Amino acid sequence: MFKIIHVTKQDQEVLMKQKKLISLVCPTRQRPALQKRLAESVCETAYRPSMTEIVFGIDNNDAVALKTAEELKARYGEDFIKVVLVEPNAEKIRDIVEKCAAEASAEIIGNVADDVIFRAKN
């Protein structure tokens, strides 16, 4: 169930001063097309993409995912895509999510899979 909240003018001013509003943490491995699709869908549907970031958790030996993350940084900006390197097969998904969340810069943090597509505008 969703809770509807009222954002006051003062709340809006605080949010606008904040660098990022929403951080999406996303463990991924060797799925470059899905990484790209996720980033594109966020940029196409977010009210203010500049207030959003994606924090990918990537195995430190996953050259495909690391290359894709670098391409996404070049396309969308260093402040939109972050990468957290993890040890391959040494960590559970929840541990990767927690590491990514620790690197997130927003107050609102969402955990998403790399196959998520955001469709609704705003």
Steps between C-alpha positions, in 0.01 A plus 500: 500500500626846416478791737429841352708772660480874469826677421511854636679788332768478769544127426534579128773755570693249711466235229619740229818575698571131539727360231299184438147408600489134394774237483424173325732218603538220251718189516580384145722248324573469127170651388604814314179536300299501823733752665449732204124447489469575872699825469303607192165429665597700810611798289189486283251484786653684797356843575853627563759244384771726643368421849526126444793261497555132430754316713602178326656220706739325259745213545854635478580252220189570290658691212173510303297667777786735592539611138126559473501705821781716359303551177195600703711744705624657177145528366310610811769640728723389784244611757223285347684166494706368791678165522569296811748218439435169675680167522355250252297222661623602844207713600127447521264731315386665823863581586552656156181703541619623841839601356329690219262668744798614709637678190165656406475875543122538525268467795258280307661173397331238287626153416432406137594207281680573174199377302269770639348743251347826621210579269279765658620855443555684829 
